[in-house]
Amino acid sequence: MSREKRLKMKKVTLDHLEQYNQLLRYVFQVTNDELYRIGWEEKDMVHAKSPVLEQADVLGWFDGEKLVSQVAVYPFQVRIFNRTYDMGGLTGVGTFPEYSSQGLMHKLLLQALTNMRERKQSISYLYPYSIPYYRRKGWEIISDKITFEVNDYQLPKNKQVSGEVERVDTDSDDVKATYERFANQSHGAMLRNDLAWNEYWRWDYDDLTAAIYYNENKEPDGYVLYWIADEVFHIKDMIFINEEARSGLWNFISAHFSMISKVIGNIHTDEPLAFLLEDADIKETISPYYMARIVDLEQFIKLYPFKPDNQERVWMFTLDDPLLSCNQGTFTLRIHPNGKGEVIRTGERCSSRIDIQTMTTMLLGYKRPDYLHKIGRLSCSPEIVDMLEDSIEQQTPYFSDYF
């Protein structure tokens, strides 16, 4: 029997756990040295991935009993302009090289997206190992990561705050409580369930520490997750829900002045650190981070909050989607005065045109309609551009997770 006839797509279960892990390690080149560096052994990684196969939608191609290609979709939730969306977190994408160029991954992604739509996961996030590849499949960049380096003599001076910082273990309930407060008011952020937290910590060092800023009412308003090595204060992540918490956390970091030569960390918003420092001559590097794609436009728009106005706004457009037929065709977007939108499929012809990638990055606020129109990603009249500018909130997504 030929290989093509032997190949079957089916769900990957706990019975395939070792094969799932082996394919992941091969594709992403996870070596034993890397596992040992974080104190893991092979059996630890296999055990750590069992919740994925229990909770996620994992699909694979099998050549007989051998798993040769796979994709996993995690059941997550994200906050989009103060609304909670069910999100399909795409990960674990991989195919053994001898089975590549047969269209296996294309079919897996199509089935994974179809399953997401059935589960009402109207948006999907992923970390791209190839931005061009995922763009061709309908995903687009929606968030950035800024890496910064601050020398010890550039650390901010101490500012008076009403709260205080306490160091706690990373598995403290207060760490989760701090993040939950932050995520519920942060556009684009993940609402972390147990699976999300497990993925968040997966590759961290054992000596990672959390420092929480508590306000005067003993409420956690922010934290910094960090480790110190070779006189460098490394920041994995820092979150805060107000300026006082930010100042309090930087007071804590600056208190390490005599122990460190520099601070290296990451920012997951569009706000560079340099402007906030007295000595702004620091090194900052910006790079694209996560991508997203709308899975079902009609479902997505039902929950999406446009800006309220005193009149109804209408946009007719042709939408292109490289994979999903439900997002292909001509639609009318109707935005009611209260900001509630609805999308209706129509058979009429129109001159406006947009693809699902551009629609995603526009509605998530990463790129504005005016900019997308200027670079040719949004084809419509100037009046429609103005209407969209007035209708979409101006806030770029925050996303600090990795899965």
C-alpha positions as CSV (number, residue, x, y, z in Angstrom):
1,M,0.0,0.0,0.0
2,S,1.3,3.5,-0.9
3,R,2.2,6.0,1.8
4,E,-0.6,8.3,0.6
5,K,-3.2,5.5,1.2
6,R,-1.8,4.6,4.6
7,L,-2.1,8.1,6.0
8,K,-5.1,8.8,8.2
9,M,-6.1,11.9,10.1
10,K,-7.4,11.3,13.6
11,K,-7.4,12.6,17.2
12,V,-4.2,12.3,19.2
13,T,-4.9,10.9,22.6
14,L,-3.0,10.0,25.8
15,D,-2.1,6.6,24.1
16,H,0.1,8.6,21.7
17,L,1.8,10.7,24.4
18,E,5.3,9.5,23.8
19,Q,5.0,9.9,20.0
20,Y,3.5,13.4,20.5
21,N,6.5,14.4,22.6
22,Q,9.0,12.8,20.2
23,L,7.6,14.8,17.3
24,L,7.7,18.0,19.3
25,R,11.3,17.5,20.3
26,Y,12.4,16.7,16.8
27,V,10.6,19.6,15.1
28,F,11.6,22.2,17.7
29,Q,15.0,20.7,18.4
30,V,14.7,20.4,22.1
31,T,17.9,18.7,23.3
32,N,18.7,16.8,26.5
33,D,21.1,19.6,27.4
34,E,18.2,22.1,27.3
35,L,16.1,19.9,29.5
36,Y,18.9,19.4,32.0
37,R,19.6,23.1,32.1
38,I,16.1,23.7,33.6
39,G,16.3,20.6,35.8
40,W,14.1,18.4,33.6
41,E,14.5,14.8,32.4
42,E,12.8,13.2,29.4
43,K,10.1,11.7,31.6
44,D,9.3,15.1,33.1
45,M,8.5,16.6,29.7
46,V,6.4,13.6,28.7
47,H,4.4,13.9,32.0
48,A,4.1,17.7,31.6
49,K,2.4,17.3,28.2
50,S,-0.3,14.9,29.4
51,P,-2.7,17.7,30.3
52,V,-2.4,19.0,26.8
53,L,-3.7,15.7,25.3
54,E,-6.4,15.6,28.0
55,Q,-7.7,19.1,27.6
56,A,-6.7,20.3,24.1
57,D,-8.0,19.4,20.7
58,V,-4.9,17.6,19.2
59,L,-5.1,16.3,15.6
60,G,-2.6,14.2,13.8
61,W,-1.8,12.3,10.6
62,F,-0.8,8.7,11.2
63,D,1.1,6.4,8.9
64,G,-0.3,3.2,10.2
65,E,0.4,3.5,14.0
66,K,3.1,6.1,13.6
67,L,2.3,9.8,14.3
68,V,3.9,11.9,11.6
69,S,2.2,15.3,11.7
70,Q,0.3,17.1,14.4
71,V,-1.3,20.3,15.6
72,A,-2.8,21.2,19.1
73,V,-5.4,23.8,20.0
74,Y,-5.6,24.9,23.6
75,P,-8.9,26.0,25.1
76,F,-8.1,29.5,26.2
77,Q,-9.8,32.8,26.8
78,V,-8.6,36.4,26.0
79,R,-9.9,39.8,26.8
80,I,-10.6,42.0,23.8
81,F,-11.7,45.6,24.6
82,N,-13.2,44.4,27.9
83,R,-15.1,41.5,26.4
84,T,-14.1,37.8,27.1
85,Y,-13.6,35.7,24.0
86,D,-13.0,31.9,23.7
87,M,-9.7,31.6,21.9
88,G,-8.1,28.6,20.2
89,G,-4.4,28.6,21.1
90,L,-2.6,26.9,18.2
91,T,0.7,25.2,19.1
92,G,2.6,21.9,18.7
93,V,2.6,22.3,14.9
94,G,5.0,19.9,13.3
95,T,5.6,17.3,10.6
96,F,8.5,14.9,10.2
97,P,10.5,16.1,7.2
98,E,10.0,12.9,5.2
99,Y,6.3,13.6,5.2
100,S,6.5,17.3,4.2
101,S,5.3,18.8,1.0
102,Q,2.2,16.6,1.0
103,G,-0.3,19.2,2.2
104,L,-0.7,17.4,5.5
105,M,-0.4,20.6,7.7
106,H,-2.7,22.5,5.4
107,K,-5.4,19.9,6.0
108,L,-4.7,19.8,9.7
109,L,-5.0,23.6,10.1
110,L,-8.3,23.6,8.1
111,Q,-9.7,20.9,10.4
112,A,-8.4,22.6,13.5
113,L,-10.1,25.9,12.5
114,T,-13.3,24.1,11.6
115,N,-13.3,22.5,15.1
116,M,-12.6,25.9,16.7
117,R,-15.6,27.4,14.9
118,E,-17.8,24.6,16.1
119,R,-16.6,25.3,19.7
120,K,-17.4,29.0,19.3
121,Q,-13.7,29.9,19.5
122,S,-14.0,32.8,17.1
123,I,-10.4,33.9,17.4
124,S,-7.1,32.0,17.4
125,Y,-3.6,33.0,18.7
126,L,-0.2,31.5,17.9
127,Y,3.5,32.1,18.3
128,P,4.9,32.1,14.8
129,Y,8.0,30.1,13.9
130,S,7.5,31.4,10.4
131,I,5.5,34.6,10.0
132,P,5.2,34.3,6.1
133,Y,3.8,30.7,6.5
134,Y,1.1,31.7,9.0
135,R,0.2,34.8,7.1
136,R,-0.6,32.6,4.1
137,K,-2.9,30.6,6.3
138,G,-4.8,33.7,7.6
139,W,-3.0,34.8,10.8
140,E,-1.5,38.3,11.2
141,I,0.8,40.0,13.8
142,I,-1.2,41.6,16.6
143,S,1.4,42.2,19.4
144,D,5.1,43.1,19.9
145,K,7.8,42.4,22.4
146,I,10.2,45.1,23.4
147,T,13.5,43.9,24.9
148,F,15.3,46.6,26.9
149,E,18.7,47.0,28.6
150,V,19.2,49.5,31.4
151,N,22.7,50.1,33.0
152,D,22.9,50.4,36.7
153,Y,23.6,54.2,36.6
154,Q,20.4,54.7,34.5
155,L,18.0,53.1,37.0
156,P,15.2,55.5,38.1
157,K,15.5,57.3,41.4
158,N,13.3,56.3,44.3
159,K,9.8,57.6,44.2
160,Q,7.4,57.9,47.2
161,V,4.6,55.4,47.0
162,S,1.8,54.5,49.5
163,G,2.2,50.7,49.1
164,E,5.0,48.2,49.5
165,V,6.7,45.4,47.6
166,E,7.0,41.8,49.0
167,R,8.9,38.9,47.5
168,V,6.9,35.7,47.2
169,D,7.2,32.3,45.6
170,T,6.1,32.1,42.0
171,D,3.4,29.6,42.8
172,S,1.9,32.0,45.3
173,D,-1.9,32.5,44.9
174,D,-1.2,36.2,45.1
175,V,0.8,36.0,41.8
176,K,-2.3,34.6,40.1
177,A,-4.6,37.1,41.8
178,T,-2.3,40.0,40.6
179,Y,-2.3,38.8,37.1
180,E,-6.1,38.2,37.1
181,R,-6.7,41.8,38.2
182,F,-4.3,43.0,35.4
183,A,-5.7,40.8,32.7
184,N,-9.3,41.7,33.2
185,Q,-8.5,45.3,32.3
186,S,-5.9,44.7,29.6
187,H,-6.9,44.5,26.0
188,G,-5.6,41.3,24.3
189,A,-4.4,39.6,27.5
190,M,-5.0,35.9,28.3
191,L,-7.2,34.9,31.2
192,R,-5.0,32.1,32.4
193,N,-6.5,28.7,33.4
194,D,-4.4,26.0,34.9
195,L,-3.2,24.8,31.5
196,A,-2.2,28.4,30.6
197,W,-0.2,28.8,33.8
198,N,1.6,25.5,33.3
199,E,2.6,26.6,29.8
200,Y,3.7,30.0,31.1
201,W,6.2,28.5,33.6
202,R,7.3,25.6,31.4
203,W,10.8,26.7,30.5
204,D,11.6,28.8,33.5
205,Y,14.5,28.5,35.9
206,D,13.8,27.2,39.4
207,D,15.3,30.3,40.9
208,L,12.7,32.7,39.4
209,T,11.3,35.0,42.0
210,A,8.1,37.1,42.1
211,A,7.9,40.6,43.8
212,I,4.4,41.9,44.2
213,Y,3.4,45.5,44.8
214,Y,0.5,45.8,47.3
215,N,-1.3,49.1,47.5
216,E,-2.3,50.7,50.8
217,N,-5.4,48.5,50.9
218,K,-3.2,45.4,50.6
219,E,-4.5,44.7,47.1
220,P,-2.0,43.4,44.5
221,D,-1.6,46.1,41.8
222,G,1.4,44.6,40.0
223,Y,4.4,42.3,40.0
224,V,7.8,41.7,38.5
225,L,9.0,38.1,37.8
226,Y,12.8,38.0,37.8
227,W,16.1,36.2,38.4
228,I,19.6,37.5,39.0
229,A,22.6,36.0,37.4
230,D,26.2,37.3,36.7
231,E,25.3,40.7,38.1
232,V,22.3,41.1,35.7
233,F,18.7,41.6,36.9
234,H,16.7,39.6,34.4
235,I,13.0,40.5,34.1
236,K,10.7,37.8,32.7
237,D,7.7,40.0,32.9
238,M,6.4,43.1,34.8
239,I,2.8,44.1,35.0
240,F,1.0,46.9,36.8
241,I,-2.5,48.4,36.8
242,N,-1.5,52.0,37.7
243,E,1.5,54.3,37.7
244,E,2.1,54.0,41.5
245,A,2.5,50.2,41.1
246,R,5.0,50.8,38.3
247,S,7.0,53.2,40.4
248,G,6.9,50.9,43.4
249,L,8.3,48.0,41.3
250,W,11.0,50.1,39.8
251,N,11.9,51.2,43.4
252,F,12.4,47.6,44.2
253,I,14.5,46.9,41.1
254,S,16.7,50.0,41.7
255,A,17.3,48.8,45.3
256,H,19.5,46.1,43.8
257,F,21.9,48.8,42.5
258,S,24.9,47.5,44.5
259,M,24.3,43.9,43.3
260,I,23.9,44.4,39.6
261,S,25.5,46.1,36.6
262,K,22.4,46.2,34.4
263,V,18.7,45.2,34.0
264,I,17.5,43.2,31.0
265,G,13.8,42.6,30.5
266,N,10.8,42.5,28.2
267,I,7.8,44.8,27.7
268,H,4.7,43.4,26.0
269,T,3.0,46.6,25.2
270,D,3.6,49.4,22.7
271,E,5.0,51.7,25.4
272,P,8.8,51.9,25.2
273,L,10.6,52.3,28.5
274,A,13.0,55.0,27.4
275,F,10.6,58.0,27.6
276,L,9.9,57.2,31.3
277,L,13.5,57.3,32.4
278,E,15.5,60.4,33.3
279,D,18.4,58.9,31.3
280,A,16.6,57.7,28.2
281,D,19.7,56.6,26.3
282,I,19.0,52.9,26.8
283,K,19.0,50.0,24.3
284,E,15.5,48.9,23.2
285,T,14.7,46.3,20.5
286,I,11.2,45.7,19.2
287,S,10.2,42.5,17.5
288,P,6.8,41.0,16.4
289,Y,5.5,38.5,19.0
290,Y,2.1,36.8,18.7
291,M,-0.2,36.4,15.7
292,A,-3.9,36.0,15.6
293,R,-6.7,35.3,13.1
294,I,-10.4,35.6,13.3
295,V,-11.9,32.2,12.9
296,D,-15.6,33.2,12.4
297,L,-16.2,36.8,11.5
298,E,-19.9,36.7,12.3
299,Q,-19.3,35.2,15.7
300,F,-16.5,37.6,16.5
301,I,-18.5,40.7,15.6
302,K,-21.5,39.7,17.7
303,L,-19.4,40.2,20.9
304,Y,-17.1,43.0,19.6
305,P,-17.7,46.5,21.1
306,F,-17.4,49.3,18.6
307,K,-17.4,52.8,19.8
308,P,-21.0,54.1,20.3
309,D,-22.2,56.9,18.0
310,N,-25.4,58.8,17.5
311,Q,-26.1,57.1,14.2
312,E,-26.0,53.8,12.5
313,R,-22.8,53.0,10.4
314,V,-22.7,50.6,7.5
315,W,-19.8,49.1,5.5
316,M,-20.2,46.6,2.6
317,F,-17.0,44.7,1.8
318,T,-15.6,41.6,0.1
319,L,-13.6,39.4,2.5
320,D,-10.9,37.0,1.5
321,D,-9.8,34.0,3.7
322,P,-7.2,31.5,2.4
323,L,-8.8,28.6,4.4
324,L,-12.3,29.1,5.7
325,S,-15.2,29.5,3.3
326,C,-17.4,31.0,6.1
327,N,-15.2,34.1,5.9
328,Q,-15.2,34.3,2.1
329,G,-17.6,36.5,0.1
330,T,-19.4,39.8,0.4
331,F,-20.7,41.0,3.7
332,T,-22.4,44.1,5.2
333,L,-21.2,45.3,8.6
334,R,-23.9,47.2,10.5
335,I,-22.8,49.1,13.6
336,H,-25.7,50.3,15.7
337,P,-25.6,53.6,17.7
338,N,-25.0,51.7,20.9
339,G,-21.8,50.2,19.4
340,K,-23.2,46.7,18.8
341,G,-22.2,45.3,15.4
342,E,-23.6,42.6,13.2
343,V,-22.3,41.0,10.0
344,I,-24.7,39.8,7.3
345,R,-23.6,37.9,4.2
346,T,-24.9,39.6,1.0
347,G,-24.9,38.8,-2.7
348,E,-24.3,42.3,-3.9
349,R,-21.1,43.5,-5.5
350,C,-19.0,46.1,-3.9
351,S,-15.6,47.9,-4.4
352,S,-14.3,47.6,-0.8
353,R,-12.0,44.6,-0.2
354,I,-10.1,43.3,2.8
355,D,-8.6,39.9,3.8
356,I,-9.0,38.1,7.1
357,Q,-5.4,38.9,8.2
358,T,-6.0,42.6,7.8
359,M,-9.4,42.5,9.4
360,T,-7.9,40.8,12.4
361,T,-5.0,43.2,13.0
362,M,-7.4,46.1,12.5
363,L,-10.1,45.0,14.8
364,L,-7.6,44.1,17.5
365,G,-6.1,47.6,17.3
366,Y,-2.6,46.6,16.3
367,K,-2.7,48.6,13.1
368,R,-5.2,51.5,12.4
369,P,-7.5,51.6,9.4
370,D,-5.9,54.7,8.0
371,Y,-2.4,53.1,8.0
372,L,-3.8,49.8,6.5
373,H,-5.5,51.9,3.8
374,K,-2.3,53.8,3.0
375,I,-0.2,50.6,2.5
376,G,-2.9,49.0,0.3
377,R,-4.1,46.3,2.8
378,L,-7.5,47.9,3.0
379,S,-9.3,48.9,-0.2
380,C,-12.2,51.3,0.4
381,S,-13.3,54.9,0.1
382,P,-11.8,57.6,2.3
383,E,-15.3,57.9,3.9
384,I,-15.2,54.3,5.0
385,V,-11.7,54.8,6.4
386,D,-12.9,57.7,8.5
387,M,-15.9,55.7,9.7
388,L,-13.7,52.8,10.8
389,E,-11.2,55.1,12.5
390,D,-14.1,56.5,14.5
391,S,-15.6,53.1,15.3
392,I,-12.6,51.1,16.5
393,E,-11.0,51.7,19.9
394,Q,-7.4,52.9,20.0
395,Q,-5.5,50.4,22.1
396,T,-2.9,47.8,21.0
397,P,-3.0,44.3,22.5
398,Y,-0.9,43.2,25.5
399,F,0.2,39.5,25.4
400,S,3.0,38.1,27.5
401,D,2.2,34.4,27.4
402,Y,3.9,31.7,25.4
403,F,2.5,28.3,24.5
